[in-house]
């Protein structure tokens, strides 16, 4: 009986900590992905501003925007 109770206690502790680790990992990955997309959006805005102000050519603008789009998770 004692071994069964001990096994049940250990199993329940593993399940609780395992779920926390999974949820924490998912939240962390989501936050990282969101931060990356914000960075990509800032890069896109910077390239657009450079093009609007004549700092880069249309060809350079197209190349850089294509690179940003390829690197983005959201297509």
Backbone bond lengths (Angstrom), bond angles and torsions (degrees), N, CA, C in turn:
res aa  C-N    CA-C-N  psi(-1)  N-CA   C-N-CA  omega(-1)  CA-C   N-CA-C  phi
1 X - - - 1.441 - - 1.537 110.38 -
2 X 1.323 116.87 -42.71 1.457 121.23 -178.80 1.526 111.01 -64.85
3 X 1.335 116.73 -39.48 1.466 120.05 178.42 1.523 110.82 -64.99
4 X 1.321 116.71 -38.62 1.461 120.65 179.26 1.527 110.62 -65.91
5 X 1.313 116.54 -42.74 1.466 120.78 178.88 1.523 110.67 -64.98
6 X 1.322 116.74 -41.65 1.461 120.87 179.38 1.519 110.53 -64.95
7 X 1.331 116.56 -41.64 1.465 120.79 178.63 1.522 110.50 -64.58
8 X 1.338 116.83 -41.12 1.464 120.63 178.56 1.520 110.78 -64.51
9 X 1.327 117.33 -40.20 1.462 121.53 178.83 1.527 111.11 -64.13
10 X 1.312 116.22 -45.99 1.473 120.60 179.34 1.531 110.45 -63.83
11 X 1.329 116.56 -42.77 1.463 120.08 179.66 1.524 110.86 -63.07
12 X 1.344 116.73 -42.20 1.466 118.94 179.95 1.527 111.12 -67.46
13 X 1.326 117.65 -37.11 1.465 120.30 177.04 1.517 110.75 -64.51
14 X 1.327 117.04 -40.10 1.460 120.84 178.58 1.521 110.64 -64.46
15 X 1.321 117.29 -43.04 1.458 120.61 -179.31 1.517 111.57 -63.98
16 X 1.326 116.85 -41.49 1.466 120.27 -179.41 1.527 110.59 -66.53
17 X 1.301 117.72 -48.82 1.470 119.45 -179.05 1.518 111.19 -70.24
18 X 1.333 117.14 -33.38 1.461 120.10 178.28 1.507 111.73 -64.51
19 X 1.323 116.92 -41.67 1.461 120.48 179.13 1.521 110.93 -66.16
20 X 1.328 116.54 -39.51 1.457 119.75 178.56 1.521 110.56 -63.43
21 X 1.308 115.76 -39.66 1.465 119.37 179.88 1.522 110.36 -66.50
22 X 1.323 116.75 -39.91 1.460 119.48 179.70 1.520 111.42 -67.04
23 X 1.329 116.84 -44.64 1.463 120.77 179.48 1.518 109.84 -65.34
24 X 1.326 116.86 -44.24 1.464 120.44 178.95 1.522 111.69 -61.39
25 X 1.317 116.54 -40.13 1.464 120.29 178.11 1.516 111.94 -65.84
26 X 1.324 116.53 -39.89 1.470 120.15 179.48 1.524 110.69 -66.99
27 X 1.325 116.63 -41.66 1.463 120.22 178.59 1.523 110.04 -65.22
28 X 1.318 116.77 -43.40 1.465 120.16 179.23 1.516 112.44 -62.92
29 X 1.321 116.44 -41.65 1.464 120.37 178.66 1.524 110.75 -66.07
30 X 1.325 115.97 -39.35 1.468 119.85 178.24 1.517 111.78 -64.26
31 X 1.317 116.36 -42.10 1.467 120.15 179.13 1.523 110.78 -65.98
32 X 1.315 116.90 -40.62 1.462 120.72 178.51 1.525 110.77 -63.74
33 X 1.326 116.11 -45.10 1.467 120.46 178.71 1.514 111.71 -62.31
34 X 1.328 115.86 -40.89 1.465 119.84 178.32 1.517 111.68 -64.24
35 X 1.315 116.67 -42.13 1.463 120.52 178.08 1.514 111.95 -63.86
36 X 1.322 116.05 -37.22 1.465 120.91 178.35 1.524 110.38 -64.75
37 X 1.341 116.78 -41.56 1.465 120.29 179.86 1.528 111.00 -67.43
38 X 1.328 117.57 -35.67 1.465 120.33 175.70 1.525 109.34 -62.27
39 X 1.324 116.20 -42.84 1.465 120.79 178.18 1.532 110.37 -61.15
40 X 1.337 116.60 -44.38 1.470 120.24 179.10 1.522 110.86 -62.45
41 X 1.324 117.31 -39.60 1.463 120.50 178.58 1.529 110.78 -65.04
42 X 1.327 116.77 -39.25 1.471 120.37 176.29 1.525 110.97 -63.10
43 X 1.332 116.28 -40.57 1.466 119.93 178.10 1.528 110.47 -63.55
44 X 1.324 115.96 -42.38 1.465 120.70 179.20 1.527 110.48 -61.18
45 X 1.333 116.39 -43.43 1.466 120.78 178.40 1.521 111.25 -63.78
46 X 1.324 116.79 -38.59 1.465 120.92 -179.90 1.538 110.99 -65.92
47 X 1.339 116.23 -41.92 1.471 120.17 178.66 1.522 109.60 -65.11
48 X 1.333 117.04 -41.78 1.468 120.49 178.68 1.522 110.68 -61.82
49 X 1.318 116.30 -42.62 1.471 120.58 178.63 1.529 111.05 -63.75
50 X 1.327 117.06 -43.87 1.469 120.67 177.92 1.522 110.94 -59.68
51 X 1.324 116.88 -41.00 1.466 120.35 179.81 1.527 110.75 -68.20
52 X 1.329 116.49 -43.82 1.466 120.35 -179.37 1.522 112.12 -62.67
53 X 1.327 116.80 -33.13 1.463 120.75 -179.29 1.522 112.79 -89.96
54 X 1.334 116.98 2.40 1.456 121.10 176.16 1.516 114.68 79.05
55 X 1.306 118.05 16.37 1.467 121.14 -179.85 1.521 112.62 -76.83
56 X 1.352 115.95 -25.33 1.466 120.41 179.42 1.526 108.85 -131.45
57 X 1.326 115.06 156.94 1.462 120.75 179.71 1.531 109.92 -82.23
58 X 1.340 114.99 169.13 1.464 120.51 177.53 1.522 110.47 -60.96
59 X 1.339 117.25 -38.26 1.465 121.44 179.37 1.531 110.67 -63.43
60 X 1.339 116.90 -46.56 1.461 120.95 178.76 1.529 110.51 -63.51
61 X 1.335 115.65 -40.24 1.467 120.60 177.67 1.528 110.67 -58.56
62 X 1.316 116.87 -47.51 1.466 121.51 -179.03 1.525 111.16 -63.49
63 X 1.312 117.42 -43.04 1.467 121.56 179.85 1.526 110.27 -61.72
64 X 1.321 116.27 -49.10 1.465 119.96 -177.25 1.518 112.60 -66.58
65 X 1.335 117.37 -39.43 1.465 120.03 178.37 1.529 110.83 -66.34
66 X 1.326 117.19 -37.56 1.467 120.18 177.00 1.527 110.89 -64.79
67 X 1.326 117.32 -39.82 1.464 120.75 177.06 1.521 111.02 -62.26
68 X 1.304 116.85 -44.28 1.461 121.00 179.92 1.526 109.94 -63.72
69 X 1.315 117.03 -42.34 1.465 120.35 -179.69 1.528 110.79 -64.75
70 X 1.327 117.56 -40.47 1.476 120.55 178.36 1.525 111.53 -64.89
71 X 1.326 117.17 -36.05 1.465 121.35 -177.97 1.533 113.08 -78.86
72 X 1.323 116.54 -16.54 1.454 120.63 -176.67 1.516 111.53 -78.24
73 X 1.344 116.40 144.36 1.466 121.00 175.43 1.523 110.38 -73.36
74 X 1.325 115.11 -35.16 1.467 120.71 -178.45 1.525 107.40 -92.07
75 X 1.293 116.91 117.49 1.465 120.58 -177.48 1.510 111.74 -97.21
